[in-house]
Amino acid sequence: MQPEYLPLAEAIGDLRNELITGVDNAVGEDLKFLVETIEVELQVVATNTLRGEAGGTVFGVLTLKGGADHASAATHKVKLILKPKSSSAPEGDVYVADPVPVRPN
């Protein structure tokens, strides 16, 4: 079974879609948030496991087995700092808001 992973392009695309939703939700809202920079940190862990095993049957009665495992892992961090720009207002700021289903009193 292959481990699941999220390709970098897909992660950035998902982030972009969430920001677009936030921008759309900001229309007509009193409280908005300016998005100056976006920091995304991703971690990738690569593992390598080696397994050795030996065994045999002695006199057709006794089975001997021995084995050893060796595992190693390397963690890689990728940090992206993104500055959002809108094609509809390339020199303007980007604002987002989260929809509030019921406004507090």
N, C-alpha and C positions, 0 to 999 in steps of 0.2 A: 504494500500500500504506500503510495507516494504521499509525503507530507504536504499539507495544504500551505500555499503561500500566496501572498498578494503582490503581484508585480508592481513596481514603482509607478509606472504610467497609470495603472488602474487606481492606486491609492491617491495619486494627485487628481485624477479625474473625479473620484468620489468626493474629495475635498472641494474641488471646484463646484460640483453639483450642490453640495451643502451650502456653500457660500452664495451661490446664485439663489437658492431658496431663501436664505437669510436676507439677501438684498431685496428680493420680491416681497418678503414679509415686512420690510421696513417702510414700504410706501404707505404714507398716511399715518405713521406712528409718531407719537410725541417723543418717545425715548428711542434713540438709535445709538449704535456703537460704531465708532470709526475704526476701521481695520487698517492699522498702520503696517504691521508686519505679521507674518504667520511663520511660526517655527514648528517644523515637523521633525520628529526624531524617530527613526525606524531602527530596529535591531534585527539582524540576521544571524542565526546560529547554524553553523555547519558542523555536523558530527561525523566521525569516522570510527567504526567499530570493526576490530579484527578479532576473529574467533578461531582458535585452533583446538582440535580435538583428536585424541588418539585412543585406541582401545583394541581389545582382542579377547578371545576366549582361550582360557587355559584348561586343558584336559576335558574340554566339552562341558565343564561344570561351572567354573568360576569365570566371571566376566570382569575384566578390569577396564576402567575408563578414566581418562584424565583430560583436563581441558584448561584453557586459559583465555581470558578476554582482555583486550586492551582497547580502551576508548579514548578518543580525544575530541575536543570541541573548540571551536573558535567563534567568538562573537564579534561581529562587525557592526558598528554604528554608522548610520548615515543621518546627518542633520542638514535639513534644508531650511533656509530662511528666505521666505517668499514675500514679495511686495506686490499686493494685488493692484491691478489696473483694469479699468473697464473700457472696452472698445467704444462704448457709446459716449463716454466722457473721459478721454485719455489723460487729461490733465487734472481731472477731479478726484476727490476722495471717494472711497468705497465705504458705504454704511450698511450695517446689517441690523436686524431685529429678530427676536424670536417671537413667534405668535403666542399670544396669551389667550387661552380659551375663554376665561372669565376674568374680567378686570377686578382687582381688589377694591373694596370700598374705602 
